[in-house]
Amino acid sequence: MWFAWDGELIRMTHTKARQKFRNLAAEPRVALSIADPDDPYRFLEVRGRLDGVVDDDADASFYRSLQERYGNVYPITDADVRVIIAFRPEKYVAVTAGKVQRTAG
């Protein structure tokens, strides 16, 4: 999933109509893995808890900003059910050049 990081929270977009949204309502733990497309031995895994869910605006402006950031802009046909999911990272595992870094705990 596309995401935005503001230094405190990771934000993603989704719709209220999908199973993943219902799963988050029942279980607020989140895990996100990010792989480096140029180096299969470099990745980041982030784990945290759901911090909040808010409706995107009528134009799905947050979703549009992600489309523009990732260079894949297309019509948003589900703007009326788009939400912004925010989670706060609590732990991470990072692997670079075969070296593992992780948070304690």
C-alpha positions in Angstrom: 0.0 0.0 0.0 1.1 3.5 -0.6 1.9 5.5 2.5 3.0 8.9 3.9 5.3 9.3 6.9 5.3 12.6 8.8 7.9 11.7 11.4 5.4 10.5 13.9 2.6 8.6 12.1 2.4 6.4 9.0 -0.8 7.2 7.0 -2.4 5.0 4.4 -5.7 5.1 2.6 -8.3 2.4 2.3 -12.0 2.1 1.9 -14.7 1.3 4.5 -16.0 -1.5 2.2 -13.0 -3.9 2.4 -12.2 -6.7 4.7 -8.9 -5.2 5.7 -10.8 -2.2 7.1 -13.0 -4.5 9.2 -10.0 -6.5 10.3 -8.4 -3.3 11.7 -11.5 -2.4 13.6 -11.4 -5.8 15.3 -7.6 -6.0 15.7 -5.7 -2.7 15.7 -2.2 -4.1 15.3 -0.5 -3.2 12.0 2.6 -4.5 10.3 4.2 -2.9 7.2 7.1 -4.3 5.2 9.0 -2.2 2.7 11.4 -3.9 0.3 14.1 -2.1 -1.6 13.4 -2.8 -5.3 17.1 -2.4 -6.1 18.5 -4.6 -3.3 16.5 -7.8 -2.3 18.7 -8.0 0.9 17.6 -4.5 2.2 14.2 -4.1 3.8 12.3 -2.5 6.7 9.5 -4.0 8.7 7.5 -1.7 11.0 5.0 -2.8 13.6 2.6 -0.6 15.5 -0.9 0.1 16.6 -3.8 1.9 14.9 -3.8 5.5 16.0 -6.9 6.6 14.2 -9.2 6.4 11.2 -10.7 9.5 9.6 -12.8 10.0 6.5 -10.9 11.5 3.5 -12.5 14.6 2.1 -15.1 14.4 -0.7 -12.4 14.7 -3.4 -10.2 12.0 -1.6 -7.4 14.6 -1.4 -5.1 12.4 0.7 -5.5 9.5 -1.8 -4.8 12.0 -4.7 -1.6 13.2 -2.9 -0.4 9.6 -2.7 -1.2 9.0 -6.4 0.8 12.1 -7.3 3.7 11.2 -5.0 4.0 7.7 -6.6 3.4 9.0 -10.1 0.2 7.0 -10.8 -2.8 9.4 -11.1 -6.1 8.0 -12.2 -9.8 8.8 -11.4 -10.9 8.0 -7.9 -14.3 6.3 -8.2 -14.6 5.4 -4.5 -13.9 8.8 -2.9 -17.2 8.6 -0.9 -15.9 5.6 1.2 -12.2 6.5 1.4 -10.6 6.7 4.8 -7.1 7.7 6.1 -5.6 5.1 8.4 -2.9 6.3 10.7 -0.6 4.1 12.9 2.2 4.9 15.2 5.3 2.7 14.8 6.4 0.9 18.0 9.0 -1.6 16.7 11.1 -2.1 13.6 13.5 -4.5 12.0 15.8 -3.1 9.3 18.2 -5.1 7.2 20.9 -3.4 5.2 24.0 -5.1 3.8 23.2 -8.2 5.9 23.2 -6.3 9.2 20.0 -6.5 11.3 18.9 -3.6 13.4 15.8 -3.8 15.6 14.1 -2.0 18.4 14.4 -3.6 21.8 11.4 -5.6 23.0 
